[in-house]
Amino acid sequence: MSKSVDLDDARKRAANLLEKFEQDVLQASGVERERVRQLLEENTILKRAVTIQNQRIAEAAEKDREINHLRQALSQCQEQLHKAEMNQYALAMHLRQATGEGTLDHTRFPDVY
């Protein structure tokens, strides 16, 4: 501007400078808009990924609860089986005592010649 010859020349130089500045601003804003669009797309993808991951975590937690429930049921069944086996053994012993089997008094040894 200091090199301008007169006021009209200074105005033209200022107008050119403002036009270049406007173009640079518009170009920069276009780049920024594209970057914002890319960031929004990435954000959408990440949101979907988080949703899917949360679903998988919830499914895994449900499976863990089911596994724990089945383990408890298995433990109870094994305990019931053990009790039933013990009862069966006790009843078999009572039956042997009641019928006289299993005592040494009634055991017959073979005759030896």
C-alpha positions as CSV (number, residue, x, y, z in Angstrom):
1,M,0.0,0.0,0.0
2,S,2.9,2.3,0.7
3,K,4.0,1.8,-3.0
4,S,0.6,3.0,-4.2
5,V,0.6,6.0,-6.5
6,D,-2.7,7.4,-5.5
7,L,-5.9,6.5,-3.6
8,D,-7.5,4.5,-6.4
9,D,-4.3,2.4,-6.8
10,A,-4.4,1.7,-3.0
11,R,-8.0,0.7,-3.2
12,K,-7.3,-1.7,-6.1
13,R,-4.4,-3.2,-4.2
14,A,-6.6,-3.6,-1.1
15,A,-9.4,-5.1,-3.1
16,N,-7.0,-7.6,-4.7
17,L,-5.6,-8.5,-1.2
18,L,-9.1,-8.9,0.2
19,E,-10.1,-11.2,-2.7
20,K,-7.0,-13.4,-2.3
21,F,-7.8,-13.5,1.5
22,E,-11.4,-14.5,0.7
23,Q,-10.3,-17.2,-1.6
24,D,-7.8,-18.6,1.0
25,V,-10.5,-18.5,3.7
26,L,-13.0,-20.3,1.4
27,Q,-10.4,-22.9,0.4
28,A,-9.4,-23.4,4.0
29,S,-13.1,-23.7,5.1
30,G,-13.6,-26.3,2.3
31,V,-10.7,-28.3,3.6
32,E,-12.1,-28.0,7.1
33,R,-15.6,-29.0,6.0
34,E,-14.1,-32.1,4.3
35,R,-12.2,-32.9,7.5
36,V,-15.4,-32.5,9.6
37,R,-17.3,-34.8,7.2
38,Q,-14.5,-37.4,7.5
39,L,-14.6,-37.1,11.3
40,L,-18.4,-37.5,11.4
41,E,-18.1,-40.7,9.3
42,E,-15.4,-42.0,11.6
43,N,-17.5,-41.1,14.6
44,T,-20.5,-43.0,13.1
45,I,-18.3,-46.1,12.4
46,L,-16.9,-46.0,16.0
47,K,-20.4,-45.7,17.5
48,R,-21.5,-48.8,15.5
49,A,-18.4,-50.6,16.7
50,V,-19.0,-49.7,20.3
51,T,-22.7,-50.8,20.0
52,I,-21.6,-54.2,18.6
53,Q,-18.9,-54.6,21.3
54,N,-21.5,-53.8,24.0
55,Q,-23.8,-56.5,22.5
56,R,-21.0,-59.0,22.5
57,I,-20.1,-58.2,26.1
58,A,-23.8,-58.6,27.1
59,E,-24.0,-61.9,25.3
60,A,-20.8,-63.1,26.9
61,A,-22.1,-62.1,30.4
62,E,-25.4,-64.0,29.7
63,K,-23.4,-67.1,28.7
64,D,-21.3,-66.8,31.8
65,R,-24.5,-66.6,33.9
66,E,-25.9,-69.6,32.1
67,I,-22.7,-71.6,32.6
68,N,-22.6,-70.8,36.3
69,H,-26.2,-71.9,36.6
70,L,-25.5,-75.2,34.8
71,R,-22.4,-75.7,37.0
72,Q,-24.6,-75.3,40.1
73,A,-27.2,-77.7,38.7
74,L,-24.4,-80.2,37.9
75,S,-23.0,-79.9,41.4
76,Q,-26.5,-80.5,42.9
77,C,-27.1,-83.5,40.6
78,Q,-23.7,-85.0,41.6
79,E,-24.6,-84.5,45.2
80,Q,-27.9,-86.2,44.8
81,L,-26.3,-89.1,42.9
82,H,-23.8,-89.5,45.7
83,K,-26.6,-89.5,48.3
84,A,-28.6,-92.1,46.3
85,E,-25.5,-94.3,46.0
86,M,-24.9,-94.1,49.7
87,N,-28.6,-94.9,50.4
88,Q,-28.4,-97.8,47.9
89,Y,-25.3,-99.2,49.7
90,A,-26.9,-98.8,53.1
91,L,-30.1,-100.6,51.9
92,A,-28.0,-103.4,50.4
93,M,-26.2,-103.9,53.7
94,H,-29.5,-103.9,55.6
95,L,-30.9,-106.5,53.1
96,R,-27.9,-108.7,53.5
97,Q,-28.2,-108.5,57.3
98,A,-31.9,-109.2,57.1
99,T,-31.5,-112.2,54.8
100,G,-28.5,-113.6,56.6
101,E,-26.1,-113.2,53.8
102,G,-22.7,-111.8,54.5
103,T,-22.3,-113.2,58.0
104,L,-19.6,-115.7,58.7
105,D,-21.8,-117.8,60.9
106,H,-23.8,-119.1,58.0
107,T,-21.0,-119.6,55.6
108,R,-20.7,-123.2,54.6
109,F,-17.2,-124.4,53.9
110,P,-16.8,-127.1,51.3
111,D,-16.1,-130.6,52.5
112,V,-12.6,-131.7,52.1
113,Y,-11.9,-135.4,51.5
